[in-house]
Amino acid sequence: MERFDVVVVGAGPAGSLAARAAAEGGARTLLLDHRAELGYPVQCGEFVPANSELNDLFHCPELIADAFQIPPETVLRETRWMTCVSPYGHRFRFPLSGAMLSRRAFDKALAYRAEGAGAELRFPLGVTGVEGNLVRATGGATLEARVVIGADGPLSTVARSVGIQPERVLFRMITATVDAPVADEIDLFFGHEAPGGYGWAFPRATDLNVGLGVTHLPRGGTLERLLDRFCAHHGFGPARDPTRWWVPIGPPPDSLVRGSTLLCGDAANLVMATNGGGIPTAMMSGWLAGRAAASYLRDGTPLRQYDVEWKAALFAPLERAARIYRWGDRYAAYDPLLALGMRYIGARGLDSMMRLRWPSRSGRNS
Ligand SMILES: Cc1cc2nc3c(=O)[nH]c(=O)nc-3n(C[C@H](O)[C@H](O)[C@H](O)COP(=O)(O)OP(=O)(O)OC[C@H]3O[C@@H](n4cnc5c(N)ncnc54)[C@H](O)[C@@H]3O)c2cc1C
């Protein structure tokens, strides 16, 4: 049986940052993924906020500087604005600096950075379960790890194996690319076009990443049909390479440590509930998980230190965002109410919500 200090399951943004931090901390680290090509198919809107914006959401500048480094060669375009569009087409625009990435290139770049730091990278190799320190892989292989890091996304096999079942709603997502004019603005569309969720149109280099995230499908409807209708309504070209996936929305769990297993990223339910973004929190939690594993192996620091650190950095804003999401969700089912609510809180209120804060007119600021 092969033995490692750390086995990281999943080479998405969370896993690659975890593997890099563990390897840099001196741990013999294996990073594995069941995909034949890392980062592909693309199951993402591909938008990330600028570091300065992220610092406004999470007050942990050192962690952001260490963990949230975007390989420049993976950036397709920088953006400066976000617009939220109401069910009747009213547009609420506010400044938001960010970048559109090629996730296909981004996931690879992060994984190769982990490899460059000394982690061993293996794919395609899937994990079917974790029992204590044993990691069962496809093909019947078993690996032994002193620490296992589950970074295997929203349907995490690792989380299920160790009995961590976060409270969440799994949004059904579909994403595709279309031909349409591009600008330095990302647009979110709310209302019946995306029941319970939102649609988006984000500018890549020369085309748009479009998609929908919904909590439920209309009777007899499919995600593909909803996407076709969405594209036709907004005058976008036909959808290319549509892909479905999931986004977990819910409060952050109380603990991400179970025995010698740590969870991070989507496997840990760390998506920002009011904007659906999960790349930055995946990178930050992954980095902290990898560092905690290395400290445990180096000097016996309890793995529970990971809970202390991710909670200090991420818990309060993520938990607040989950409460704001539940509050806003009451209005999401009825277009007239949703449109009225959006007009009432206006661009400033929507801006606050995207930044994981209560819209000021609701009177709550914590
Ligand atoms: C349609 C859509 C649009 C989105 N848009 C955005 C956006 O614009 N901006 C943003 O910030 N976030 C967005 N998100 C969320 C974002 O994609 C995730 O939060 C982020 O990818 C989480 O990173 P992760 O590393 O935790 O998980 P993932 O990126 O899901 O990586 C998990 C990895 O684990 C591997 N894996 C899974 N199971 C196993 C197994 N059993 N064995 C081995 N390997 C396994 C997978 O192949 C994958 O490579 C979007 C999500 C979706 C679905």
The ligand as an ORCA input file, in Angstrom:
! r2SCAN-3c Opt
* xyz 0 1
  C     -22.534     26.642    -13.338
  C     -21.705     27.218    -12.209
  C     -21.278     28.530    -12.266
  C     -20.450     29.051    -11.266
  N     -19.939     30.302    -11.400
  C     -19.046     30.771    -10.497
  C     -18.395     32.015    -10.703
  O     -18.585     32.703    -11.713
  N     -17.530     32.441     -9.748
  C     -17.266     31.701     -8.615
  O     -16.485     32.157     -7.757
  N     -17.855     30.513     -8.411
  C     -18.715     30.017     -9.331
  N     -19.269     28.777     -9.153
  C     -18.880     27.990     -7.982
  C     -17.458     27.446     -8.164
  O     -17.352     26.795     -9.413
  C     -17.122     26.486     -7.034
  O     -17.466     27.068     -5.801
  C     -15.635     26.133     -7.045
  O     -15.268     25.476     -8.229
  C     -15.325     25.248     -5.845
  O     -14.011     24.761     -5.929
  P     -13.666     23.337     -5.286
  O     -12.225     23.126     -5.534
  O     -14.192     23.268     -3.904
  O     -14.539     22.285     -6.095
  P     -14.526     21.891     -7.705
  O     -14.075     23.066     -8.448
  O     -15.836     21.305     -7.895
  O     -13.376     20.818     -7.747
  C     -13.586     19.525     -7.244
  C     -12.653     18.591     -7.973
  O     -12.788     17.303     -7.370
  C     -12.832     16.322     -8.360
  N     -13.555     15.178     -7.793
  C     -14.846     15.139     -7.425
  N     -15.143     13.937     -6.897
  C     -14.001     13.206     -6.932
  C     -13.664     11.874     -6.530
  N     -14.579     11.082     -5.961
  N     -12.413     11.445     -6.728
  C     -11.471     12.265     -7.291
  N     -11.735     13.523     -7.698
  C     -12.984     13.985     -7.511
  C     -13.533     16.987     -9.540
  O     -13.196     16.371    -10.760
  C     -13.021     18.424     -9.444
  O     -11.872     18.632    -10.244
  C     -20.108     28.247    -10.145
  C     -20.559     26.921    -10.074
  C     -21.340     26.404    -11.103
  C     -21.781     24.960    -11.025
*
